[in-house]
Amino acid sequence: MDELALRLRARSDRIHLLIESDNNEPQRLVRRRREPRLYTAQWNDDVHHVLHVAATNEWHGYYVDYGEMKLLGRALAEGFTFQGEVSPHRAAPRGGASAVLSPPAFVAFIQNHDQIGNRAAGERLSALASAAAVRALASVYLLLPQTPMLFMGEEWAAEQPFPFFCNFDGDLAEAVRRGRREEFARFPDFVDSGGDLRIPDPIAEATFLSAKLDWSRINADHLGFYRAALAARRRHVGPILPQIERGGEASVFGEQAVRVVWRAAVLRLTLDANLSDGRVAFPETAGAFWRCGETDGEFGPWSVRWSVEPGLR
């Protein structure tokens, strides 16, 4: 991969390469003195995981690593959660320091084909969390200085699941079926009263067809919310992105409540987010350009505020 990246960049400086890697290696995203940067950006699973746990309270599998609030703040502010610390799920150290990287080097998302398709039934986030939680998470990542990535239909609240599907034949098809059954057999949530697994057959055409979007069921209100958030990003965050040269500073304000501040020349970009069912008090701020939920005075549940204010480095 690295050799391929170097050869491509030697041919043109107008190429963007995005990497999907679970190792959290920041050195691959850093500009080098004698060689070009290998990759433009990396999919940031850590942002997905901390926001997913906050909204769903799921703790099984690799999500066991993402329940600490300091990790929520770190992922939003610096990109990677584990930066050399031991991951309980892996029982080994993971990652490296990432605060030195500019935020656009990380691709943030709250849904994608992996995180949905690898679930037993392919449920979207809207089937697992409240509408208020989904909008709060969208308000966080769509305006985050990291690069946002939307999943098909997410912007208009598509209800279709996205189950794992493929069109293999013969022994490979049966191996995939068997692997899916074995993967979820140990989870009681996916076994019915008769002992049969309640997961779609990955080879069946009906499984593929169930994942296709129904464009006649667009939720116009949800689509308007996404459009407004992206317009706010374009107007308020986009112009100062080139001035945000490194990660931000995160502070924990309560259970699932964080403040993150990024410095941009003589401006300060601030996120205040209460991603919980409780109420949280945040310091007052001027220059608010985006609000989701109850943010006047004490923040209500699942409430988010973004602001830009003057502030020295």
N, C-alpha and C positions, 0 to 999 in steps of 0.2 A: 504493500500500500504506500509506504513512504517513498519507495523508488518511483512508483507510478506518479505520485504527486510532484516530485522533483522534476521528472521528465516533462510533465504537462506544463508546469510553470516555466520551464526553460523555453517552451514554445510560445507562450503568450502570458502577458500580465493581466489579461482580462478574463481570467478563469476563477470561479468560486468553487471550492471543494469543501463539502460538508462531510464530516466523519461521524459514524455511529460506533462508539466504543464504550465499553463498560469499565475501562481501567482508570478513567479520570486522570489522564496524563497531560498536564497543562503545557509541557514543553513543546508539544506538537502544534500548539496554537500561538506560539510566540514568534514574533519577527526575529530573524537571525541577521547577523552582520554580513556574513559572506554568502549566505544562502537565503532564498526566499522562504517565507513562512509556508509550512507544509499544507496546512488546512485553514480555510477561512473561519470555520466555526464547527462546533460539535453539538449534536443533539444532547440536551441536558436532562437525562432521566431523573436526576436528583430533584429538580424543580417539580417535575410531575409527581414524584413519590411523596414529597413533603406536603404538597397541596392535596393530593389524593387522600392521604392518611387524615389530614385535618378535616376533610369534608365527609369521609365515609367511616372513619374509625376502624378501618381494616388493618389488622396487625399480622396476618399470616404471611409465610414465605419471606421474600426480601423486604416486605414492608416493615418487618420487625426492627429494621435499622433506623426508621424515620419518625419516631414518635417524640423526640426531644425538641422543644421549642427553639433552642439555640440553633438546631440544624435547619429549621424553617427559615429563620433569619439569615443564616449563613448562605443557604442556597440562593435566596433572592438577592442578597447583597454581593456575594463573591463567586457564585456559579456552582462550585462543587461543595457538597456537604463534608464528605470524608476527605481530608487533606493530609493523609499519612496516619490517621488514627486507625485502630483496629475496628473492623466491621463485625458486629456480633453475628450476622448471618453468614459471613464468609469465614469468621474466626481467623482473620488475617488482616494486616494493614492494607489500606486502599487509598489511592489518589495522591495528589501533591498540591502545594499552595497555588491558589488560582486567583487571589485578589489582585494580583498585578496585571491581569488581563483586562482588556476593555470589555464591557458587558456584551456588545454585539457578537463576541466570539462564542456565545452560548445560545443555543436555540431552545426556547422555552415553549412548553405545551402542557395542556391538561388532558389531552386525549390524542392517541395515535393508533395506527393499525396494530402495533405490538401490544400495547397495554390493554387494548380492548379485545383484539382477536385472540390473544392467548388466555383470556378468561374462559371458563367452562362454557358459558352460554353467550359470550360476546356482548355483554351488557355495556351500554354507553354510560357515561358519568351521570346523565340525567335520570337513569334508572336506579342509581345507587345513592344519590344525594338530593337534598331539597333544592327547589328552584332558586331559593335565596342563596344557598351555598354555591351553586353553579355560577350564578351571576357575580358573586363576590370573587370567586377564583378567576373568572374571566376578566374582571376589573383589575386584578393583580397582574396577570401575565400579559394581557394585551397592551398594557402601558409600561411594562417593565423595560428598562434599557436593554435587556437581552432581546434577541430576535424572536418574535412570536411566530408560531406555526399552528395553523388551524387544521383540524381533521374534517374530512368530508361530511357536510351536513351539520357540523357542530354549530355553525353560525346561525342556523335557523331551527335549532332544537329538534333535529331528526330523531325519531323514536326507533327506527330500525336498528336491531342489534348488528354487530359485525363479527359473526362467529368465524372460527378458523375453518377455512375450506381449501381444497386442492383437487386436482383432477388426475391423480396418479392411478396407475393400473397394477394389477398383479400383486406380487409380494410386497412391493413398496407401499401400495395402498393399504394392505392389511397391517403392515408395520406401523403406519401412521395411525390407523384406527386403534390398534393395540396400545400404542404409546399414549394416545389421548385418554383411553380408559384407565390405564395404569396411573397416569398423572393425577387424575381426579378421584380415583377410587377411595383414597384415604381421607377425603373430605366428606363428612356426613351430609353437608348441605346439598350435595349433588347426587345422592342416592335416595330413590323413592322407597315407599313402604314395602315394595316387593323385592327390594334389593337390586333393582336395575338402575344404571346410571342415567341421569337426566342431562345428557349432553348431546348436541347435534352430531350426526354422522358427518365427519369432515369430507367424505367422498361424495355424498349425496348432492344431486343438483339442487334439491330444495334448500339445502344449507346455503349454497351460493346465492340463490335467488332471494333468500330472506335478507341478505345483506344489501341488496340494491335499494337505492334511495327512492322514496315516493315523493316526487317533486310537487304533487298536488296538495301536500300537507305541510307546506312551509308556514312556520309560526312567524307572522309578520312582526309581532311585538319583539320577539327575541332577536330577529334579524335587525330590527331598528336599533336595538341595544348594542349589538356588535358594531354596526356601522357608526354609531355615535362614539363608541370607545375608540375605534380606529381613527376617526376624524380628530378626536382629542389627542391621540398619539401623534398624528401627522402635524398638528398645529403646535403642540406644546413640548413634546418629547423629541421629535425628529430634529428640530433645529439645534438642540443642545447636545445631541448624541456625540458629534465629533469632539466635543470638549470634555466628555466623560472618559477619562483615560484609564481608569482602574475601577475596581469594585467599590461598593459602598460600605457604610457602617450600620450594623444592625443592633437594635436594642429590643429586649423582650419586655412587654408591658402587661403580661398576664397570660393565662392559659390560651394558647393559640392566638396571641395578639402581638404584633411586632411593628416597629418603626424602622424604616431603612432610609438612609440619607446618602445621596450621591453628590459629589462636588463637580461642578462644571464651570470652570473659570470663575466668574464673580456671581454665579447663580448656584442655588441648592435645590435639587429635586428630592422631594420627600414623599414616601409612601407610608400611610398609617392604615393598618389592616387589622380588624377584629374578625378572625376566622373561627368564631366559636358561637355557642348559643347563649352566652352570657353578655354582660355589659362591661365596657372597659372605658376608662378615662384616658384620653391622649392630650398632650399639650396643644394649646391653640396654635394655629398657623394661618398665615395670610397667603394669598395667591392660589387658593384651591381652584383647580380647573376640572376636576372629576370627582363626583360623589356617587356612591352606591350604597343604598340603605340609609340608616339613621346616623348622621354624622354631625348634627348640631349639638354642641355640648358633649355629653357622654355618648360614646358610640353604642348603638344597639347591636344585636346579633348580626353577623355576616355583613359588616359594613366596611367600606373602603373609601379612603380619600387620598387623592394625589394633589400635590401643590408644587409650585415653583416660586422661590423667594430669592432675594439678594442674599449672598453669603460668601465670605472669603474662603479661600482654600484652607 
